[in-house]
Amino acid sequence: MNQKLNLGWLGAVAMGMALAVGAQEKPADFTTQVPLSVSGEGPWYRLELPLAVQLNARQTDLSDVRVFNAVGDVQAYALARESARIDENRTLTDVKWFPLYNSVDDTERAPSIRVQSSANGTLVEVQPSTQLEVGEEELRGWLLDASGIKAPLQQLVLDWTSERDGFQRFSIEASDDLQHWQPWGEGQVARLTLADERVEQHEVGLPGQTARYLRLLWNTPQAAPILTSAQLQSASPRSLPLPLVWSQALAGSTVKAGEYIWQLPMGLNVERVQVTLDQPNSLAPVDLSGRRESSLPWQPLSSGLLYRLTQNGQDVVQNELQLSGQTVQQLKLTVDERGGGLGAQAPTLKFAVRATQLVFLARGPGPYTLVLGNATVKAASLPLSTLIPDYSPAKLATLGKASVGGGAMVTPVVAPVPAQVGTDWKKFGLWAVLLLGVLFLAAMAFNLLRKPPVKP
């Protein structure tokens, strides 16, 4: 009990020290000020930080974000910025696949089937519900058994026989009982020969939800290819990042034929890009590179096949590339123009980063103001476990909400006044208080470690 109280007291001291570090900061020290409105029960409030506001920061890690109350007091806060680099927590699993047949002249979209399964739900056999004559059946799709995967499904990876090269487009549905199906969007894979080179796309993104079974039904062409492998990538719920947020369209520049560059507003951990394909029947194998600044060499980030093709009167579009989430401020797209290229004018580009949550402890009178845009201030955010006693993800969801109210107000940067020669006793006093606080915390931690454990 005493140890728990001591740890809580240590958290309070750490919070007080963080407030003391920013005590001399003022809203006018930051280039951007955004009014906040709050709702729900405090004193903690959770804010989904809009990307348009984040881009006003002067530090990539958002160390220059602060919240002030109506009288200019800085508020204690924490940032939740989950990384996308969770590859080590992801698992790629081979799954069984079963054909879905129906009659060639059957108008039913989804074939009716009979299923034999084991006690734990693993599929053993899948057959059409009615007997089909040889030569009259048509392969409409595939049923994937994901009953052995308990984690949310992130990606589908398919391979198929070479007799069906070209584009494959299919719908994706999910179920836990083989009776009720939920749409999971559409998938597009491709295998092409372009100037004696193979261009292949095997991966399809999934919505990050759990399901025991997946049903793939082919749209274009209507008959499905013969699969040779099916894999599902999953990730544990604890490693799932915050959702992606997309930027506005960004104009680029043309370096030379088939090479385009985009300058991002600041260094960002980009996870996806979307290239605008204005011209119908565009086909472009591409390589994407990035770098932090123009003095550094380009680093490869991703490659893939972008296309916008018209099939059966509909546009089939694949215009996204997935990245690993490393920090970049410049992006370069190199296009293999044997596919026709993307034109002389650089296409526009959108980029996606992970959402950022800011949680602050409201102290003093409102309204509250979010500020950012200062290249020199030090980080002042606290861990969520320090800001919120007994923190848990469930408790985070119950906090009051803050939202951006009105437009951002940009404060002109004022040239600093030259410091007067002399001793700044106020600054020395502040640092002395901080140093004494650190020494006091160290002494308390040492005493706690020396105390023998309390016998029951």
KALIN-V572662 format. One record per run of one state. SS is the DSSP state (A for helix, B for strand, O for the rest). FROM is the first residue (numbers start at 1). LEN is the number of residues. Records with the same first field share a line. If there is no record, write none. Layout:
SS->FROM-LEN, FROM-LEN
//
This chain:
O->1-1, 22-5, 30-2, 40-4, 50-1, 55-11, 69-5, 75-2, 81-6, 95-1, 104-9, 118-5, 129-8, 146-6, 161-1, 165-1, 176-6, 195-2, 202-1, 210-3, 221-6, 236-1, 240-4, 247-3, 251-2, 257-2, 270-2, 276-6, 292-7, 312-2, 319-1, 323-4, 336-1, 341-8, 355-1, 362-6, 373-11, 388-5, 398-2, 405-4, 411-14, 451-6
A->2-20, 27-3, 51-4, 87-3, 162-3, 237-3, 337-3, 384-4, 393-5, 425-26
B->32-8, 44-6, 66-3, 74-1, 77-4, 90-5, 96-8, 113-5, 123-6, 137-9, 152-9, 166-10, 182-13, 197-5, 203-7, 213-8, 227-9, 244-3, 250-1, 253-4, 259-11, 272-4, 282-10, 299-13, 314-5, 320-3, 327-9, 340-1, 349-6, 356-6, 368-5, 400-5, 409-2
//
